[in-house]
Amino acid sequence: MNLHPFIKAPRNTTQAIMLDVIVALIPITIASYLAYGTLALTLLGTAITAAVVTDLVFSGILFGNWKTSLDGSSVITAMLLTFTISPLTPWFVVAFGAATAIIFGKILWGGLGKNLFNPALVGREFMSCIFSSILGASSIWVTSNFIHIPAQDFFLVQDDEPVKTYLSTLLYNPSGALGEYSPFLIMLGGFYLILRKRISWHIPTMLLGVFAMSSIVVGDRVNLDYSFAGLLFGTIFMATDMPSSPNNASGKIYYGAMIGLVTFILVWSGVKFSYLSYSILILNGFSSIISQVFKPNPWGKKTNRLQKSEEIALLTTAILGVTIAVIYLHENHALIYLLVVYVFYVVLKYAFDFRHKLKYPI
Amino acid sequence: MMTISSLKKETKNQEIEGLPDPPYVMMSLLGYQSQLKPLVEPGIHVLQYQLIAQSENNWSIKLHAPISGIVDVVEYNGQNYIKITNDFKNERMVCVPPKLAALNNQDILRVIRDAGIVGSGGAGFPTHIKYDVADRPITHFIINGAECEPYLSADYSLMNQEENHLWKTVQVIQKLIKAKYVILAIEKQNRELKKKIEHQISQLNINIKVQLLGNDYPQGSELQLIKTVTGKIIPKGSIPAHHGVIVSNIGTIKAIANALYQGIPYTERIVTVSGEKAKTRGNFLLKIGTPIHHILEQIGQDWQPDDQQIILGGPMMGKAVTHSEESISKGTGGLLLLRHLKTEVFNCIQCGYCADVCPQKLMPMEFARHAVRGNSDGLNQFDLKSCIECGACAYVCPSDVPLMSSIITGKQLIKTKL
């Protein structure tokens, strides 16, 4: 059957999308190199190698088609994963994270696009649960001895000019995880992706907006401990991941707003380092339901407003309920059990369900 | 909605050219939801403009001979055609333009019917049925000059080069359907036409508002056009006249103008020949029924289906030509020679581009999900029946998910489940 349309949008393949994301990550890669030199590049290289090899092997074995693993998505997964960890993370931990990200985050769901959760964040949780003693040690964040190029004074700061100091840290500040050294370059990548229509404004704006609003409402009463650069990185590169976020505009608005809210609740409850990955993973789990609930109103059809409001209320309650459960598990160091349940779930789902649907593109 | 770039600029300012008449014409007997019945026996000689076929239902869709010659009835690919072998004598029926001033509304509808006029936009709905509004109030008469299909410039060249009959015809129709407002809708990319046309109609003292629309695809689709011009959102399947709106393509107006002012039936139209593989590109005035291979020969090209994708109509909603005997019909605005598309199906990555560009606000990726699984409930839940098959979703899909075939098999699935 030779069907219309007979033309296609130019330079708009799945590989082109992946390439755009990689391009958007290049400035951050440069910042991480400036900060920690070859240490940063070695970790990135290790993660990318582990991810691509895992993807080749597992899609070769399970799907009988290794070509799909060359679409570039596993490179992105590996880069995103590396940008959320300390430059002092041992190489085998990173390799483990990258491999589990690909297997349990992508392959077992049936391949790229069918995954419910962001693979990089799945890999990150595997790493932090299995290697909790290494990644949980505070010494891993003592990185000052390894800094390649220290923070710079871009505006010739005098003694009492906190604004200029702050602006300098927005440009470059080698502290925290590998992707967090330059909010400016993170934004640059974000604008590139928006310009190329690979992400839309909805999720980042709503996420940061709701988080900022909540912080303002709470004011000085609580001390909120979070990294702005980390929040920005996750907002632009993790929360907007296509397969794991809703596929329509109003769904994205709700999704972004809810990640902002859940992130704030987690930060407020004292969850450290992982607040954003938890909140994004929680909302990932609801993203396909959000897509359905917020589906656009077809041309000339009326919406049932009451029914839609009920659905949204129910959805919001469920998301907040899961958030509370996650905080409880986190405080009791019990997230490892959730991880075990997850592993059983995806393995069984693959064996009995997903395996038979590989031929369907959706 | 989205903008699509194409070779439109290359053909739009070219003058309308003629081509030598074909050695024979192939007149398809497929009418709007009907088959036409030949009124002439094989072997007899017909004159140019002679009535040769008519639908059996009460719509009386008519077909006229575009050339003089000998008639045959033939079948190609399960399709019936009247074939007229050209005697190159150009013997024609005596055409007397009707005396307009003496015609009442019923007379005008009869002239339109007897000239075999159907919508030139593609669907081919009989125009005299559309204009027979009786006492129904019509607020807007919209002339569709938005040629949103990429590559096509036939309507543009018509508006750019037409003389006054086009606008006088609009006035006749306005009086016929008693429309309050008359709007000629053209795209911003053609804004240079606005001044020109406004000048022409002010000279004629005719009241037509020329409205500029966005360059988006599919702006020229009836429902989207009505929304842009009037603000009314009409559900698919509902008749626009019931909402006080009538839309006619500018090409249809030209066919009516020929009937009113020259007395000749709908036997020719302007067709854009274009595409990356076309060596000659332009706008041609062609006889209805002209076989594709004749056009290719005239522009110095071969019928090479392996090398090029040959399309009748636009690239977004047109039809792939499988046989060189297929021909220009009353609704064909283009003959395109394109490169074959290379498609490689990947998994849907939930990018949502298809939902973003869908003019009907649907979620096309869900059609791909439910059609392959034979789930007609799912298809109905996502309102597949509102789909206008514009192809925007498939155009923009980065993973080449088979959206269009899902939509078509999905619609069949819904029909069989009823």
Chai-1 contact restraints between the chains, C-beta under 6 A:
chainA,res_idxA,chainB,res_idxB,connection_type,confidence,min_distance_angstrom,max_distance_angstrom,comment,restraint_id
A,M1,B,S405,contact,1.0,0.0,6.0,A-B,restraint_1
A,N2,B,A320,contact,1.0,0.0,6.0,A-B,restraint_2
A,L3,B,M404,contact,1.0,0.0,6.0,A-B,restraint_3
A,L3,B,S405,contact,1.0,0.0,6.0,A-B,restraint_4
A,H4,B,M317,contact,1.0,0.0,6.0,A-B,restraint_5
A,H4,B,G318,contact,1.0,0.0,6.0,A-B,restraint_6
A,H4,B,G391,contact,1.0,0.0,6.0,A-B,restraint_7
A,P5,B,P315,contact,1.0,0.0,6.0,A-B,restraint_8
A,P5,B,M316,contact,1.0,0.0,6.0,A-B,restraint_9
A,P5,B,G391,contact,1.0,0.0,6.0,A-B,restraint_10
A,P5,B,A394,contact,1.0,0.0,6.0,A-B,restraint_11
A,P5,B,Y395,contact,1.0,0.0,6.0,A-B,restraint_12
A,F6,B,Q309,contact,1.0,0.0,6.0,A-B,restraint_13
A,F6,B,I311,contact,1.0,0.0,6.0,A-B,restraint_14
A,F6,B,P315,contact,1.0,0.0,6.0,A-B,restraint_15
A,F6,B,L338,contact,1.0,0.0,6.0,A-B,restraint_16
A,I7,B,P315,contact,1.0,0.0,6.0,A-B,restraint_17
A,K8,B,L341,contact,1.0,0.0,6.0,A-B,restraint_18
A,A9,B,Y395,contact,1.0,0.0,6.0,A-B,restraint_19
A,A9,B,V396,contact,1.0,0.0,6.0,A-B,restraint_20
A,N12,B,P398,contact,1.0,0.0,6.0,A-B,restraint_21
A,T13,B,P398,contact,1.0,0.0,6.0,A-B,restraint_22
A,T14,B,F346,contact,1.0,0.0,6.0,A-B,restraint_23
A,T14,B,P398,contact,1.0,0.0,6.0,A-B,restraint_24
A,T14,B,S399,contact,1.0,0.0,6.0,A-B,restraint_25
A,I17,B,P398,contact,1.0,0.0,6.0,A-B,restraint_26
A,G111,B,N347,contact,1.0,0.0,6.0,A-B,restraint_27
A,L112,B,N347,contact,1.0,0.0,6.0,A-B,restraint_28
A,G113,B,N347,contact,1.0,0.0,6.0,A-B,restraint_29
A,G113,B,C348,contact,1.0,0.0,6.0,A-B,restraint_30
A,G113,B,I349,contact,1.0,0.0,6.0,A-B,restraint_31
A,K114,B,N347,contact,1.0,0.0,6.0,A-B,restraint_32
A,M242,B,I349,contact,1.0,0.0,6.0,A-B,restraint_33
A,M242,B,Q350,contact,1.0,0.0,6.0,A-B,restraint_34
A,M242,B,C351,contact,1.0,0.0,6.0,A-B,restraint_35
A,P243,B,I349,contact,1.0,0.0,6.0,A-B,restraint_36
A,P243,B,Q350,contact,1.0,0.0,6.0,A-B,restraint_37
A,N247,B,Q350,contact,1.0,0.0,6.0,A-B,restraint_38
A,N247,B,G352,contact,1.0,0.0,6.0,A-B,restraint_39
A,N247,B,A355,contact,1.0,0.0,6.0,A-B,restraint_40
A,N248,B,G352,contact,1.0,0.0,6.0,A-B,restraint_41
A,N248,B,A355,contact,1.0,0.0,6.0,A-B,restraint_42
A,K295,B,M363,contact,1.0,0.0,6.0,A-B,restraint_43
A,P296,B,K361,contact,1.0,0.0,6.0,A-B,restraint_44
A,P298,B,K361,contact,1.0,0.0,6.0,A-B,restraint_45
A,P298,B,L362,contact,1.0,0.0,6.0,A-B,restraint_46
A,P298,B,D383,contact,1.0,0.0,6.0,A-B,restraint_47
A,P298,B,S386,contact,1.0,0.0,6.0,A-B,restraint_48
A,W299,B,Q360,contact,1.0,0.0,6.0,A-B,restraint_49
A,W299,B,K361,contact,1.0,0.0,6.0,A-B,restraint_50
A,W299,B,S386,contact,1.0,0.0,6.0,A-B,restraint_51
A,G300,B,I233,contact,1.0,0.0,6.0,A-B,restraint_52
A,G300,B,P235,contact,1.0,0.0,6.0,A-B,restraint_53
A,Y360,B,V372,contact,1.0,0.0,6.0,A-B,restraint_54
A,P361,B,V345,contact,1.0,0.0,6.0,A-B,restraint_55
A,P361,B,N347,contact,1.0,0.0,6.0,A-B,restraint_56
A,P361,B,C348,contact,1.0,0.0,6.0,A-B,restraint_57
A,P361,B,V401,contact,1.0,0.0,6.0,A-B,restraint_58
A,I362,B,C348,contact,1.0,0.0,6.0,A-B,restraint_59
A,I362,B,M365,contact,1.0,0.0,6.0,A-B,restraint_60
A,I362,B,A368,contact,1.0,0.0,6.0,A-B,restraint_61
A,I362,B,R369,contact,1.0,0.0,6.0,A-B,restraint_62
